[in-house]
């Protein structure tokens, strides 16, 4: 590749990625050379500014035509634009949590690390959303994963944090191995790593043996990637890791990392397997033929997440199971593959982002001081701080999917999508509704704590910090706004992304 | 009528004001709530007057676009909605006023009024919704308001449990409603009541589907209206403050189920099976709850079972094609049952106990509450000339003319029970001598008695809007333009109804009033029956043993799998790799292999299925 080729690429399409990369580099250098006494908290605000700049630059790119550079490895299509915005918004909110994170053990001396590792992880996720090639997809995935492993163990003096990082890295490696094994089959069948080229080659496949192998590859890739979603059967790491990791990292894992998981899942599955013919009487692509397997996993995920959550007393473990359950709900939309699938996944992710991050912000606020993560920490919150309790109530209602909140609209969309396809997924929808009802038990357990329990003795006022207060306010407001006026989000999708028709172009 | 959407917003405003400034306002919060609900009431009356003259008004705007599907929001003022608006805002206003006295001195006074505002907002929003989706949204909000208010005395463990139980039990019904609603949407392409009815009328929906969706929607109504078998939450909900019981668990929210069936009436009418289901569940609930009411000793619980039973009557009416009868009884019941609850609250306020065994002789001490309670009791017992007499008569006529002879007789027996247990309650509370030490028993303040008087008047006169003697104004108006039909029946039914209610009163008088009959002459002869009734047919125990243990068992089972099965497998594997993994295992708790194992097993399982099914498609 000579310099002219390089110059001929329209690098502006990668502006958000460059901004994040640049800020991450600057932060690394600053952290290295700034004196020890300099409060690394300020680096957090710099990172936050960087993410905001990336959001702005992504927004300016919305009107940009669908295009690709670097020999079709970097794509800028509606899918990339829409989901990148989600990643960036989530990251910005997590940073608001992170600047105010001051655990008892103290992590002042390596606090700077958090911010640039965080940006590196974010960069990986963003690359994934724009990838048109298995290699870049995989590199993005690993960038995200490896940064996350370190982030989980950032409380170096804390045994649980160490344990969490260790478990995360081991499980992550297993998942990577499975995914890669699956990918290697697909590569073997096509001789290329470019998604579009793969789809082209696979479309003319007719040998049943080959299709059989691709079916195995499908399962392996799906199971491998389900690690990132924390969905069954690769969900068991989540509670341990969520519990041990610093709260902002847990928030990151449960929202941004999960979104990234769905991004890569959709990219790979829809690019490759939607093109594979199955050779039956009717020309149904393999992706649709595998719906039963996906439905099974989605159902199992919802059931396991919600049922096991019932027994949790630790609030972070409880939210880990809750986040498993939410992955299951989104998988329902994925399984149904209706023509509103992209819209409903995007909206659900948006709603989930706000409600879950808001909840984590409040969890961090309540648990950081006392170090107690038992659910009883919420007791009497309404007496101690009514506004905080009302905010938490709204967020929980949204997580439970009660009307008037964004969570309800998200679930409604998924129901609709699952029932509008032929044949409709009645069973899956029923499981989803039943699982939702089970979730009321633990969500309302928290509500009961907040409203109907007296506060424990000796609990003083809750100290509100700037960043975290802003995060709670934004999340709560957005949860209500998108619950009452969901059309705002859907209009945005429809005017700008035209139902993601350019996904396969 | 164009601005009817403002009606729910007044209480919402009250909720928001009290949320923000409640702490500063303290007990002045009451005025905020009272004035704003008064505004709703005045506006509701204006809207009702407008609807009496004008046609139905409906307006809608786009809300949400999913793919090609357009969902709308808006409001509608038809006969049923206009009537409900007045009932809800009136009772709410009266309860707001009453609570000023009842809740006086409670340290969470502003919070109480805030919750009341939230509830009233949701309930008013529910009754003007023009489509199922909007109805569902408010339906849930109403449940939330009820949850918060039942658990208001949160320091009582029982109140906390009751709040949770109420929310979850009604949610079970809501699952049915949601599924029914979504199914209807896919059959007719719309959530709009009008569109759905048009599609049903035009025969676009198959008969089976109509029956299925109607029954699913009815399940939602069963949960909300405390019908058998989802009724157990309603008596427990009495843990909430008494004004709340009057507003939510007597007059408005629990009637929402009946309202829903009435609002969806054309759908139900299209399916004989669905109608039959509604009628049977209604009649069974009516007699079932009435029989439990016979032996309860908590004043509010007696009233709660009576509410369940009366709601059963309404369902029976609707299921017997008695649209007018059902709605009519909904209205009269709202008034006399709210009256009874407020009067009961006044009694509790005076004597600080809810146990009727400890009361007695209060007639002389509560000179206002006593007569008002008597009016309510007469009305609910169906004594001629009181409102309950006319509406209950309508229901019996509907059941008879619709050919449900067996259900008709069930309802007649339930009417006998009702008269008996209500007068048993009355005599035990007000007649005879006090059965325990009562100090400082005094009449309630005027803020409490005034609302009761308004309701007392309504409990008498509300029946005259629809009588066989002076004309059936309400009925004619309600069925105008929708042809739901109105039924006339033989005169002997009225005589039978009068007779059984007088019989019930007489028996109660003999046993508890004059005490010429031994109180336990029945219970001593039928000890098993008494025990079954006293324990409410052991329904709660049954649920406890089956569902709750069932859920726990599933949870334990999964945990068992996680801990023993997977870990057991792990132990085998660990035994093999122990030598290699000893150093690495030190950092871990020894479980992380399990996680990887689970993933592998999952993958292997799917692969196996894939291999067995051949992996070949088509």
HADDOCK unambig.tbl for C-alpha pairs under 7 A between the chains (distance, minus, plus):
assign (segid A and resid 163 and name CA) (segid B and resid 587 and name CA) 6.75 0.50 0.50
assign (segid A and resid 163 and name CA) (segid B and resid 588 and name CA) 6.25 0.50 0.50
assign (segid A and resid 167 and name CA) (segid B and resid 592 and name CA) 5.87 0.50 0.50
assign (segid A and resid 171 and name CA) (segid B and resid 596 and name CA) 5.97 0.50 0.50
assign (segid A and resid 174 and name CA) (segid B and resid 596 and name CA) 6.79 0.50 0.50
assign (segid A and resid 208 and name CA) (segid B and resid 616 and name CA) 6.97 0.50 0.50
assign (segid A and resid 212 and name CA) (segid B and resid 615 and name CA) 5.68 0.50 0.50
assign (segid A and resid 212 and name CA) (segid B and resid 616 and name CA) 6.56 0.50 0.50
assign (segid A and resid 216 and name CA) (segid B and resid 607 and name CA) 6.82 0.50 0.50
assign (segid A and resid 223 and name CA) (segid B and resid 603 and name CA) 6.48 0.50 0.50
assign (segid A and resid 233 and name CA) (segid B and resid 598 and name CA) 6.07 0.50 0.50
assign (segid A and resid 233 and name CA) (segid B and resid 599 and name CA) 4.86 0.50 0.50
assign (segid A and resid 233 and name CA) (segid B and resid 602 and name CA) 5.54 0.50 0.50
assign (segid A and resid 234 and name CA) (segid B and resid 598 and name CA) 7.00 0.50 0.50
assign (segid A and resid 234 and name CA) (segid B and resid 599 and name CA) 4.96 0.50 0.50
assign (segid A and resid 236 and name CA) (segid B and resid 595 and name CA) 5.22 0.50 0.50
assign (segid A and resid 237 and name CA) (segid B and resid 595 and name CA) 6.16 0.50 0.50
assign (segid A and resid 278 and name CA) (segid B and resid 617 and name CA) 5.68 0.50 0.50
assign (segid A and resid 278 and name CA) (segid B and resid 618 and name CA) 6.92 0.50 0.50
assign (segid A and resid 279 and name CA) (segid B and resid 617 and name CA) 6.81 0.50 0.50
assign (segid A and resid 279 and name CA) (segid B and resid 618 and name CA) 6.69 0.50 0.50
assign (segid A and resid 280 and name CA) (segid B and resid 617 and name CA) 5.71 0.50 0.50
assign (segid A and resid 280 and name CA) (segid B and resid 618 and name CA) 3.64 0.50 0.50
assign (segid A and resid 281 and name CA) (segid B and resid 618 and name CA) 5.88 0.50 0.50
assign (segid A and resid 307 and name CA) (segid B and resid 555 and name CA) 5.87 0.50 0.50
assign (segid A and resid 308 and name CA) (segid B and resid 555 and name CA) 6.23 0.50 0.50
assign (segid A and resid 340 and name CA) (segid B and resid 67 and name CA) 5.99 0.50 0.50
assign (segid A and resid 402 and name CA) (segid B and resid 140 and name CA) 6.84 0.50 0.50
assign (segid A and resid 403 and name CA) (segid B and resid 137 and name CA) 4.95 0.50 0.50
assign (segid A and resid 403 and name CA) (segid B and resid 140 and name CA) 6.61 0.50 0.50
assign (segid A and resid 404 and name CA) (segid B and resid 137 and name CA) 6.69 0.50 0.50
assign (segid A and resid 433 and name CA) (segid B and resid 175 and name CA) 6.88 0.50 0.50
assign (segid A and resid 452 and name CA) (segid B and resid 151 and name CA) 6.74 0.50 0.50
assign (segid A and resid 452 and name CA) (segid B and resid 154 and name CA) 4.48 0.50 0.50
assign (segid A and resid 452 and name CA) (segid B and resid 155 and name CA) 6.88 0.50 0.50
assign (segid A and resid 452 and name CA) (segid B and resid 160 and name CA) 6.64 0.50 0.50
assign (segid A and resid 453 and name CA) (segid B and resid 154 and name CA) 6.48 0.50 0.50
assign (segid A and resid 453 and name CA) (segid B and resid 155 and name CA) 6.81 0.50 0.50
assign (segid A and resid 486 and name CA) (segid B and resid 64 and name CA) 6.41 0.50 0.50
assign (segid A and resid 487 and name CA) (segid B and resid 63 and name CA) 6.21 0.50 0.50
assign (segid A and resid 487 and name CA) (segid B and resid 64 and name CA) 4.94 0.50 0.50
assign (segid A and resid 487 and name CA) (segid B and resid 65 and name CA) 6.71 0.50 0.50
assign (segid A and resid 490 and name CA) (segid B and resid 65 and name CA) 6.98 0.50 0.50
